[in-house]
């Protein structure tokens, strides 16, 4: 009986709430990027702000998700 119970528990699969996780990555990344852009400059140019936010968002996403190479079948 115990082995059946253990087997049932081991078969369950957890699934992340991807949308919520991505939203959190974007929110955190925007905040970190904004702060990073203004770290040494009180009036950074808009391009620098965009670059820092973009990099921080991508860093956050890469911290929480693993990406596999997609093979081109053509």
C-alpha positions in Angstrom: 0.0 0.0 0.0 2.8 2.4 0.9 4.6 1.8 -2.4 1.4 2.7 -4.3 1.1 5.9 -2.4 4.7 6.8 -3.1 4.3 6.0 -6.7 1.3 8.3 -7.0 3.1 11.1 -5.3 6.1 10.7 -7.6 4.0 10.8 -10.8 2.5 14.2 -10.1 3.9 17.0 -12.2 4.3 20.6 -11.2 3.7 23.3 -13.8 4.8 26.9 -13.5 2.4 29.7 -14.1 4.5 31.0 -17.0 2.5 34.3 -17.6 2.9 35.3 -13.9 6.5 34.4 -13.9 7.2 36.3 -17.1 5.3 39.3 -15.8 7.4 39.2 -12.6 10.6 39.0 -14.7 9.5 42.1 -16.8 8.5 44.1 -13.7 11.8 43.3 -11.9 13.9 43.9 -15.0 12.3 47.3 -15.7 13.0 48.4 -12.2 16.6 47.1 -12.2 17.3 48.5 -15.7 15.9 51.9 -14.7 18.0 52.0 -11.6 21.1 50.8 -13.4 20.7 53.5 -16.1 20.6 56.2 -13.5 23.3 54.7 -11.2 26.1 57.0 -12.3 24.2 59.6 -14.3 21.2 61.7 -13.0 20.1 62.5 -16.5 20.8 59.5 -18.8 19.8 59.7 -22.5 16.7 57.7 -23.5 18.7 55.2 -25.6 20.8 54.3 -22.6 17.7 53.8 -20.4 16.1 51.5 -23.1 19.3 49.5 -23.4 19.7 49.0 -19.6 16.0 48.0 -19.2 16.1 45.6 -22.2 19.3 43.9 -20.8 17.9 43.6 -17.3 14.6 42.1 -18.5 16.4 39.6 -20.6 18.7 38.7 -17.7 15.7 38.1 -15.5 14.0 35.9 -18.0 17.2 33.9 -18.6 17.6 33.5 -14.8 14.2 31.7 -14.6 13.9 29.9 -17.9 16.2 27.5 -19.8 16.2 27.7 -23.6 17.0 24.8 -25.8 18.3 25.1 -29.3 15.6 24.6 -31.9 16.7 22.4 -34.8 15.8 23.6 -38.2 14.2 20.7 -40.1 14.7 22.2 -43.5 
